[in-house]
Amino acid sequence: MNRLTAFVAAAAILFFLSMGGMSIQAGTEDEGPRILNLRCTQCHDLRRVENANKNRHQWENTVDRMRLIGSRISPDEKAVLIDYLVR
């Protein structure tokens, strides 16, 4: 039974990783940087984001465009990420 439990746990972890990980829910102030590092740095380095001088509308358009081309940013993550980027 112990091996079966370990196998199921490993399979669940692999499934969530293959789906882009679990969504990060709103609630702490650390989530913006966590989402940025988890989702955005898969394709970009942080300098690209840090050097972008965008307002809320521009960030919304950028994040929407990234989601269209395959970024796995959930709607909840999008809201938290944009709030963080416009600070």
C-alpha positions as CSV (number, residue, x, y, z in Angstrom):
1,M,0.0,0.0,0.0
2,N,2.9,2.4,0.7
3,R,4.3,2.0,-2.8
4,L,0.8,2.6,-4.3
5,T,0.5,5.8,-2.3
6,A,3.9,7.0,-3.4
7,F,3.0,6.2,-7.0
8,V,-0.3,8.1,-6.9
9,A,1.4,11.1,-5.3
10,A,4.1,11.1,-7.9
11,A,1.6,10.8,-10.7
12,A,-0.4,13.7,-9.3
13,I,2.7,15.9,-9.1
14,L,3.6,15.1,-12.7
15,F,0.1,15.8,-13.8
16,F,0.0,19.3,-12.2
17,L,3.5,20.1,-13.5
18,S,2.4,19.1,-17.0
19,M,-0.6,21.4,-16.7
20,G,1.5,24.3,-15.8
21,G,1.3,23.9,-12.1
22,M,-1.5,24.9,-9.8
23,S,-3.1,28.3,-9.9
24,I,-1.8,30.8,-7.3
25,Q,-4.8,32.3,-5.5
26,A,-5.0,35.9,-4.3
27,G,-4.3,36.5,-0.7
28,T,-0.7,37.4,0.0
29,E,1.5,40.1,-1.3
30,D,4.2,37.5,-2.4
31,E,2.0,36.2,-5.1
32,G,2.8,38.8,-7.8
33,P,6.5,38.0,-7.8
34,R,5.7,34.3,-7.6
35,I,3.5,34.4,-10.6
36,L,6.0,36.5,-12.5
37,N,8.8,34.0,-11.7
38,L,6.6,30.9,-12.3
39,R,4.9,32.0,-15.5
40,C,6.7,34.8,-17.2
41,T,10.3,33.8,-16.8
42,Q,9.7,30.6,-18.7
43,C,10.1,32.7,-21.8
44,H,11.5,36.0,-20.7
45,D,14.2,37.2,-18.3
46,L,13.1,39.6,-15.6
47,R,15.0,42.5,-17.2
48,R,12.5,42.5,-20.0
49,V,9.6,43.0,-17.6
50,E,11.5,45.4,-15.3
51,N,12.4,47.7,-18.3
52,A,8.9,47.8,-19.6
53,N,7.2,51.0,-18.6
54,K,3.6,50.1,-19.1
55,N,0.3,51.3,-17.6
56,R,-2.5,48.9,-16.5
57,H,-4.2,48.8,-19.9
58,Q,-0.9,48.0,-21.6
59,W,-0.1,45.3,-19.1
60,E,-3.5,43.8,-19.6
61,N,-3.0,43.7,-23.3
62,T,0.4,42.2,-22.9
63,V,-0.8,39.5,-20.5
64,D,-3.8,38.7,-22.7
65,R,-1.4,38.4,-25.7
66,M,0.9,36.0,-23.8
67,R,-2.1,33.9,-22.8
68,L,-3.1,33.6,-26.4
69,I,0.3,32.3,-27.5
70,G,0.4,29.7,-24.7
71,S,1.2,31.2,-21.3
72,R,-0.6,29.3,-18.6
73,I,-1.6,32.3,-16.6
74,S,-5.1,31.7,-15.0
75,P,-7.6,34.5,-14.8
76,D,-7.0,34.7,-11.0
77,E,-3.2,34.9,-11.6
78,K,-3.7,37.5,-14.3
79,A,-5.4,39.9,-11.9
80,V,-2.8,39.4,-9.2
81,L,0.1,39.7,-11.8
82,I,-1.2,42.9,-13.3
83,D,-1.8,44.5,-9.9
84,Y,1.9,43.7,-9.1
85,L,3.2,44.9,-12.5
86,V,1.6,48.3,-12.2
87,R,2.9,49.1,-8.7
